[in-house]
């Protein structure tokens, strides 16, 4: 079978004017992606600077909030808070951070405009299911602003792509986030290099790492315009950070499940004993949580946090075969699928349980400890190979399965949909 290939093109980015006048100024105006910002985070970011990017991705209020984001974006361009680059560019992007084991790491990628595939085009492969509410919110924002404010994240199978992404000698535009991660962007407009990057990305299919909701939203918006016979302009593509799918470029974390609404939280362990051996993990302390996660990595199983402390739930051999039969083979070995197939049914009859999602195990355990949640289930992250296998089999993992770390900052470059990707006209 002949596969279509990803089309990845430069665009004329819109960037903060202060991006060329010192690194400290950028710290106050960038933001994390919208889906990891809660209400408290949003208030803190908005207070840092009146032009913080969070005002664009999470506009405040109810009525007319999307239109306010569009008005702010337009006003910031008019008063030259934001300026549009003179030439179509790719934007080399480097994140320097310490991983969970304290080792210094780097992720090197490139931001460009990824053409949205049509039906039957498998050049871009999702690996996770999505939730309707998040998509409707993002679609309303896209309709109002006609802009990509934060890049989605694609993983390229082209071996050696990272070698094309060496940054130039200058310092670039840099900021440091609240977790101490250093983010640096360099615009590249040299024609030969632009063509080399485009060709390298086109050499292999892309696996979506992060941004499934925004990707599906972009598809929906493009299809809306087509159905009305309106020109697509830049709506035929989405701003995307592309990184080589390689272990040395990625740190994949889990997303844990927080449970509220249980009539008797202690019943969770009893319910799990139908299919799991539930082994005591000690009290709910930082040291015990670290030890529990090490046991999970070494021997498998899910972590349990409840009022009694910690436990390790190890599936009994063959006990989950029937429950997991509805999942395709590559997905069955992912903890999020085990939770959906075996834990969610076990919660039935234990009250009116609701499941929410957090990526930090210590935060999850603290919420249970102080009674803000009844219980939690800790999961292991899928491996890079599992992500690859699931995507290439045409399957999807359950929603909120992977947490790619660190997260690219919103605000280092924006993309308007007024012009097609790769358009070299001035204006």
N, C-alpha and C positions, 0 to 999 in steps of 0.2 A: 504494500500500500504506500502511495506517495503522500507524505504529509506536507501541508502548507507550513510556512515558516513565519516566525514572529517578525513584524515590521517595527523597527525601533529607530526613531528619527529625532534629530535635534529640534529645539524650539527656542523662541526668544523669551527667556525667563523674565519674570518681574521680581525684583529684589529690593530689600530695604536700602535706602540711601546710606545709612550708617554702616552697611556691610563692608564698605571700603575704608572705614575710618576708625578701626580699632576693634579688638575682639570683645572687650568687656560689654560694649553696648549691645551686642547681639544676645547676650545671656538673658537680658530683661525682656526681649520681644519674641523669642521663640517659645514653642509649646510642644508637649508630647502629642501623639496622635489622639484624635477625639475620643476613641474608645477606651483609653486608659485614664481619662480625666474625670474625676467625680466632682460634685458640687463644691466641695472645699478647695480642691485643686484649682477649679476654674476661677473662684474668687481670688485666690492667691495670685494666680497668673495675671488676671485682669488688673490687679492692684499694682503690679510691678511697672507697668507702662501703659499709657492710654492707647498705644498701638500694638499691644501684644497680640500675636496671631490667634490666641484663643478666642478673641472677639469675632473672628471670621469663621472658625470651625464650629464654635459652640455659642452662637449669639444668644443673648440673654432675653428672658421673657417668654411670652406665649404668642400673642397676636403680633404679626408682622415681624417676627424676629429674623426670618430669612431675608426679608427685604432690607432690614437694618444691616445685616452682614454685607449685602450687595452695595448698599449706600456707603458703608465704611470703606469697602474695597475701592470704590470709585473715588471717594474723597481723598484717600491716601495717595492715589495716583495723581490726582489733580494738584495736591499741595506738595508733591515730590517727596513725601515720606517713602513712597515706592517709585522705582524707576524701572523701565523696561530695557533689557539689554539690546544693544544695537544689532547684534548678529545672532543667528540661530546657533545654539550651543548645546553640547552635552555638559552635564555638571558632575564632575568626579566627586565622589562622596566617601570620606573615610571616617570610621568610628573607632576610637581607641578606648579600651575599657579593660577592667579586670573581670575575669570570669568567676564562676561560683567557687572555684578552687583557689582564687587569688592570683591567677596567672595573667600577665599582661597579654592582651589579644588585640587584633585589628580585624575589622570588616571593611573591605574595599569594594565599592560599587560605582555605578554611574546612573544618573537620573536623566531620563529622556522621555519622549512621548511614544507609548506603545499603542500600535493600531489595535482597535477592538475587533476580535474575530467575529465572523458570521457563523450561522448554524452550519455544523459539519466541519468547521475549521478547528482542528485540535492542536493548533500551534501554541495555545495557552491552556494549561491544565490546572484546574482548581484541585485542592486536596481536602477541603473542609465544607460542611454544610453551613448555611447561613440562617439568620432569623429575620422574619418579615419586618418587625418594628424598626430595626436599625436601618434597613434599606429604605423604608418610606421617609425617614428623617433625612437621610443623605440625599435622596432624590429631590426633596423640597429645597434643600440648600443648593443643589446643583442647578435646578431650574431658575432659582432667583439670582444666583451669582455668575453663572456660566464660567466657572473657573475651577481648576484643580488646586486646592490649597495644600494638600499633603500627599506625598507619593505613596502608592501601593508598592508592594515588594514582590519582585519576581526572581526566581532562581534559574539560572541558565545552566544547561548541561554542556556548554561549550568548554572543553578543557583548555586551560590557558588563558581564559578571558581576563583573569585577574592581572596577567602580565601586561595587558593593554591599558590598564587603569592606573599606571604609576603617575602620581601627581607631579606637576611642575615644581621648579625650585622655590617659587615664592610661597609665602605663608598661607595663602588662601583666606577664606572667610571662616572664622572659627568661633565656636561657642562651647561652653561647658554646661552640661545639664545638672540637675539636682542630685543625680547619682554619681557625679564625677566623671561621666563619659564625655570625652572630647570629640566634637563633631566639626569636620572641616569640609568646605566645598570649594572647588576650583572650576570656573567655567572654561570650556575648551571649544574653540571655534575653528581651529586649523582644519581645512577641508580634508586633507589626507587622513588625519586621525579620526575625524567624524565618520568617514567612509569605512575605516578599519573597524570601528566599534559597531557600526550598523551591520557590517558583514559578519562579524563574530557572533553577535546576538542572533542573527538570522540562521546561523549554522545549526542550531538545535532548538528544540521546543523549550518553552518556559513553564516552570511549575510555580503557581502562586503560593507565596509564603504567607503574606499578610495583606489584608485589604480586600477580602472576598466580598464584603458588603459594598464597598465603594466600586469594585469591578462590576458587580451585577447591576449596581445603580447606573453606572456609566453606560452599560449595554441598554438598560431600559430607557434612558434619556435619548440615546442615539436612535433607538427604534421609534420613540415618540416623534422625533423630528422627521424621520423617514415617512412615518404614516401620514404626517401632515404635509408632506412634500416640501419641507423647509430645508435649506442648505445645512449640511452638517458642520462646515468649517472645521474647527478643532474638536468637535464633539465625537469625531470618529476615532479618537485616541484618548488615552488617559496617562497622566504623569506617573512614571514608574521608576523605582529604584531597582536596577538589575545587579545581582550579585551571583558569582559563580557558585553552583551547588557543590560545595566542597566542605569537608569537616573543619578545615582550618579557617574557613570564612564565617562559620555559623555557630551560634550557641542557641540551642532550642531548649526551652524550659516547658514545664507542665502548666496547665491551668486547673486548679483544684475546685472542688464542689463544696459549697457552703449550703447547709440545709437549715431551714426554719419551718415552723408550723407543725412540729411533731407533738403529738399529745403527751407522749412519755419518751423523752430522748433516749433513755436507757434501753428502750425496746429495739433500737437500731442494731445493736450487737446480736440480740436474740434472732432478729429477722435474718441477718446475714449468715447465721450459723446453718441455715438450710443448704447453702452452697459453698460456704467458706469455713476453713478452720480459723477461728479468731483467737489470736495469741496476744497476751497482754504486752503492752509496750511501755508501761510505767506511767509516771505522772506527766502532766502537761507542762513541760519545761523546755527551754531552748535546747539544752543538751540532749534531752530525750527525743525531741523532734528531729534533730540532726541524726541521731542514732537510728531512728525509725526510717528515715529516708535512705540511709545506707543499707538497712536490711531490705528495703523495697528494691533497691538497685541490684543488690547481690542475689536475692532469691526470688524476686517477684512478689506480687501481692499489692493490695491497696492499703493505704494508711487510714486509720479511723481516729478521729478526735471527738470526744464527747465529754459529758460531765464527769465520767469516771477516770478520764485520762486518755491514754493513747493505746492503740491496738494495731496489729498487723493482720489483715484479712487475706488469707491465702486460698485461692480457689482449689477445691478438692478435685482430684483427677477425674475428668469426664463429667463433672457436675454441671458445667456451663455449656456443654456441647450443643444441647438443644436451644438454649437461650441465644447463643451466638450464631446459630444456623442462618439467621436472617441477614447476617453481614457477609460481605464478600471476604474471601480468604485473606487478602492483605490487611484488612481492617480488624479482623478478629483478635489480633495480637496486640492491639492498642488499648491502653488502660481506659481511655474514654469510652470505647465500645463496651468493655466489660462493665463499666459503671452503668451505661445505658441499658445493657441487656440484663444485668443481674441485680444491680443495686436499686435502680428506679422501681422495678416491680416489687422488690422487697419493702420499699417504703409505703406501698399501697396498704391502707388499713391502719397506718400509724398516725392518723390525723389528717391534716391538710398541708402536706409538705410542699415547700417551694425551694427550688434550687437556683442559686446564683453562683457567680464565678469570680475567683480571685487567683492571682498567680503566685502570691507570696505565702509560703507555708507558715511562716512565723505570724504574719498578720491574720491568717485564717485561724490558727490555733488561739491567738489572743482574743479574737472575736467570740470564739466558743467559751473561752475561760471566763470572760466577763459577762456572759449570758446574752450577747447580741445575736448569737446563733445557737441552735440546739446541738448541732453536730457538723462535722465536715468529713469529707473523704479526700485524701491526698492521692494524687496520681503521679505516675512517672511520665516523662515526656517521650514522644515517639522519637526514634532515631532518624537521621538524615536518610538512611536507606529505606526505612519504612515510609517516609514521606514520598520518596521517589517511587517506590513500588505501588503505593496507593494511587498516586496521580496517574502513573502510566497504565494501570489496569483500568482506568476510567472510573474509579471509585471515589468516594468522599468519606473522610472521617466525620464523626459527630462534631457539631459546632463547638467552638471553644476547646479545641484539642491542643493546639500548639501556641506557645508564647515565644516569639523570636525576640532575642535580646542582643544588643540594646535596640531601642526604637529610634528610627530617624526623627529628627526634629521637624516640626511644622514651622515654616517661616524663613527657611534658608533660600527657598525659591518657590515662586508661585507660577501657575500657567493659566493664561486666558484661553477661552475657547473661541475667540473672535477670528483667529487665523488658523489654518491647517498646520499640523506639525511639519517642520522642515521648510515652511514658507520663509523666503529670504527677503521679502519686501520690507522696506523701511516704513516707519510711521509709528 
